[in-house]
Structure formats: structure tokens, C-alpha cells
Amino acid sequence: MYILVYMTNKTVATQSLQKWGNSAGVRLPQKIIKAAKLSLNQELIVSLNGNSIILTPLQPNRDLTLEKMLIGVTPENVHGEIDWGADVGAEIIND
């Protein structure tokens, strides 16, 4: 199986879908990575449009603050500690 990658500036590359561990992967040429302004380890949204696979860079929400994340937390909707049972294995803490 081959995947054809189209760019708006007419940059095109043909890549093969290859086994990668228990999954499958496509290697993107450096030319495509640079043209799309991607970076290694950047999170991408993978979506489908018909039989086309679309990779969209996930934009970090820089406006998100701890205060904004906790705005809906009230004393009424916060629960107490949950007892998961006795410690076992590496999580045992000797006080």
C-alpha cells in the first residue's frame, strides 16, 4: 500500500505503509516536515476524509491556566480519598 502526500505548494511524495511494532507507520520526508512546519514528537490529529488520511498539528492551548481548568470545581463536587486497598509492589512507601 502506498500513500500519496499532497501539499498546497505542489510538493508531493509517495511513501509506503510499513509495519512498526504492532502498528503500521508512514515515514514523512524531511521536505514535507519542513514545508508543513512540523517538529519531531509533535502531536498530530489523525482524521479521515473519505479514503484520505489527514494529519493536523495539534495546537497547544497556551491560554489554558490552572485557574481556568478548576473554574467548575466546588466543594460540593470534590470527592474525598478513594481506598484502593493495601499497597503492593513498588508503590509501597516506608514512612
Steps between C-alpha positions, in 0.01 A plus 500: 500500500631847416389835632527811286563816702380827340604847611339826393829616343491194268760308703414132459656185644407133473561291812423140593304386804734278704474281807621681812478275808135396534388800296565644156683821421585739220831685499469861388785645295687791661385722211135439596570550873669834431232616253224418752703664782485184712746391766599160635275369780234759414149368563284464191126451460434208262169519316338352192333677209363230273802277440751779572695511826544854631771594751437830679747644752348523847535859616570528873251715686733762642209691654415205725591569861450303820241756607302447177518120535369515857224757442222239531645329808306569817506342847173327405643313201839402648513150644726375776775243483426162344631186670649271237604239756836412648823608331672232294820500298710807420247755627557399866633800690689439822431804715 
